[in-house]
Amino acid sequence: MADAISRNEGTEPKKRPEKALSAAFVRTVSKQGKYTDGHGLFLKVDASGAKRWVQRIMIRGKRSEIGLGAASLVSLADAREQALENRKLARSGGDPLQIKRTAKALLTFEEAARKVHKIHEPNWRNKKHAAQFLATLETYTFPRMGKLKVSEVTTADVLAVLQPIWLEKPETAKRVRQRIGTVMKWAVANGWRQDNPAEAISQALPKQKQPVKHRKSLPYGEVSGCLEVVRASRAYDATKLALEFVVLTACRSGEARLADWSEIDLENAEWTIPAQRMKANKEHRVPLSGRALEVLEAARALGDGTGLVFPSVTGKALSDMTLSKLVKELGYAVDVHGFRTSFKTWCQERTTTPREVSEAALAHTIQNKAEAAYARSDLFEKRRALMERWAGYVSSQDSSVTRIATLGAGVR
């Protein structure tokens, strides 16, 4: 077959057909040269016999060449289609060469995930959460789609990752989906794709049915007796004080265990928990009752210079397991977090406290956005009165001890 630069016998050049080449010619040609097709596309054959597609095109007034791949991998039809798309884009003012360079420089999903992890590093609540972000992706996601460019990830890829664990490991699957979505949103923000495939698969996944598991709590009428048993036990003093402080302030275990003296204002009877330690990531002020201040005075005598209000015997923060082990070994099959439920139920059944006050005491976030926009007060003084009443109730020495501590050695 004659190539596209051949001429008629006269002096006038032969008009080039739009599709001068054939699939058979591309497959069999071996002579070194350039063989023109249409839209600037030509097949370049090297002396070694290697063949590749190249397109010569005007991009914003400048003549350029774009490689379209080896002929052994890219068919004539595919090369023509790409050449036509490139030409249309260039005629409209676009730059197909720049798009190709950008695509080549795109990160893989794994690279993007590690980049996102690094970007969010200053905001991680703790090292454990930071490690979990990558650990779940390394286990479930990278093997399937880690090497794909972020622009190439499809809903099918995300489904392939989630379906095997969606019902078997529902909580893990939800976290994996959320973390994939975080990476995809970052890719969208960078202009590398237009959609988030992690959000487009809801209808393709079966509904997860999970029973709601509430933390085991102690009836509020037994809290006073529990604290008496705790005080009488041979447990480590800081452990006993920390547990009572959790009950008196209705705070979460981690908020008390990691409490630092720099957060405590004894003069004004206030404890300010920094945002990074709060579930809602918002600073929270806690009014300290008279009994809570007594607990802190006792804790001050245990100070080891680390700044922790309730240091362990090793000088580190007490673990959540330490407090949990204390109440369980004393005969109370409840969760430490459940004392918050005891407090809330007491508020509902034994007081006329408005719901918003008890919810503020528990540092719960107002879910209604419109209501939250107008709720500017933290109801601190009303909470102070409430916490004083709660402290009086659970610190009463008149309550009978309903369980007997059988602990031999000291609980740590």
Salt bridges, closest charged atoms under 4 A:
GLU18 OE2 - HIS39 NE2 3.30
ASP37 OD2 - ARG80 NE 2.83
ASP46 OD2 - ARG52 NH1 2.75
GLU65 OE2 - ARG56 NH2 2.71
GLU110 OE2 - ARG114 NH2 3.19
GLU121 OE1 - LYS118 NZ 3.32
GLU138 OE2 - ARG114 NH2 3.13
ASP157 OD1 - ARG144 NH2 3.28
ASP195 OD1 - ARG193 NH2 3.00
GLU199 OE2 - LYS185 NZ 3.77
GLU222 OE1 - ARG403 NH1 2.76
ASP237 OD1 - LYS240 NZ 3.82
GLU244 OE2 - ARG231 NH2 3.03
GLU244 OE2 - ARG291 NE 2.78
GLU255 OE2 - ARG252 NH1 2.92
GLU263 OE2 - ARG277 NH1 2.60
GLU270 OE1 - ARG285 NH1 3.60
GLU294 OE1 - ARG291 NH1 2.83
ASP335 OD1 - LYS328 NZ 3.79
GLU359 OE2 - LYS344 NZ 2.96
GLU359 OE1 - ARG355 NH2 3.85
GLU359 OE1 - HIS364 ND1 3.05
ASP378 OD2 - ARG285 NH2 3.09
ASP378 OD2 - ARG383 NH2 3.69
GLU381 OE1 - ARG384 NE 3.72
